[in-house]
């Protein structure tokens, strides 16, 4: 699988499917978040995404493949 394919799979599964069950496949525990509003690490991303999905349960992101 190429990096591009992996990123597209991540976007589709996480942002379109709201599936956070396999974040370890896409990011390491030491993941460093670039946004100051989101904590570092997988659990920081998970907490942000869960809150974001609660605010907009129908959120989807179009692929730019």
C-alpha positions as CSV (number, residue, x, y, z in Angstrom):
1,X,0.0,0.0,0.0
2,X,1.4,3.4,-0.9
3,X,1.4,6.3,1.5
4,X,-1.3,8.1,-0.5
5,X,-3.5,5.0,-0.4
6,X,-3.0,4.8,3.4
7,X,-3.9,8.4,3.9
8,X,-7.0,8.1,1.7
9,X,-8.1,5.0,3.6
10,X,-7.6,6.9,6.9
11,X,-9.7,9.8,5.7
12,X,-12.5,7.6,4.5
13,X,-12.6,5.3,7.6
14,X,-12.1,8.0,10.2
15,X,-13.7,11.1,8.8
16,X,-16.4,9.6,6.6
17,X,-17.1,6.4,8.6
18,X,-16.5,8.0,12.0
19,X,-14.6,4.8,12.8
20,X,-11.8,5.4,15.4
21,X,-11.3,1.7,16.2
22,X,-8.0,1.3,14.4
23,X,-6.1,4.5,14.9
24,X,-2.9,2.5,15.7
25,X,-2.9,1.5,12.0
26,X,-2.6,5.2,10.9
27,X,-0.7,7.0,13.7
28,X,1.9,6.1,16.2
29,X,1.3,6.8,19.9
30,X,3.8,9.6,19.8
31,X,1.8,11.4,17.1
32,X,2.5,15.1,17.3
33,X,-0.6,17.2,16.5
34,X,0.0,20.5,14.7
35,X,-3.2,22.1,16.0
36,X,-2.8,23.8,19.5
37,X,-6.5,22.8,20.2
38,X,-5.8,19.1,19.9
39,X,-3.7,17.1,22.3
40,X,-0.8,15.0,21.0
41,X,-1.0,11.2,20.7
42,X,-3.7,8.9,19.4
43,X,-5.9,9.5,22.4
44,X,-5.7,13.2,22.0
45,X,-6.8,12.8,18.4
46,X,-9.5,10.4,19.4
47,X,-10.9,12.8,22.0
48,X,-11.0,15.6,19.5
49,X,-12.6,13.5,16.7
50,X,-15.3,12.1,19.1
51,X,-16.2,15.7,20.1
52,X,-16.2,16.8,16.5
53,X,-18.4,14.0,15.4
54,X,-20.9,14.7,18.2
55,X,-21.1,18.3,17.0
56,X,-21.7,17.2,13.4
57,X,-22.8,13.5,13.2
58,X,-23.2,13.7,9.4
59,X,-19.7,15.1,8.7
60,X,-17.9,13.7,5.7
61,X,-14.8,14.9,3.9
62,X,-14.4,14.6,0.2
63,X,-11.3,12.9,-1.1
64,X,-8.9,14.9,-3.2
65,X,-7.4,11.8,-4.7
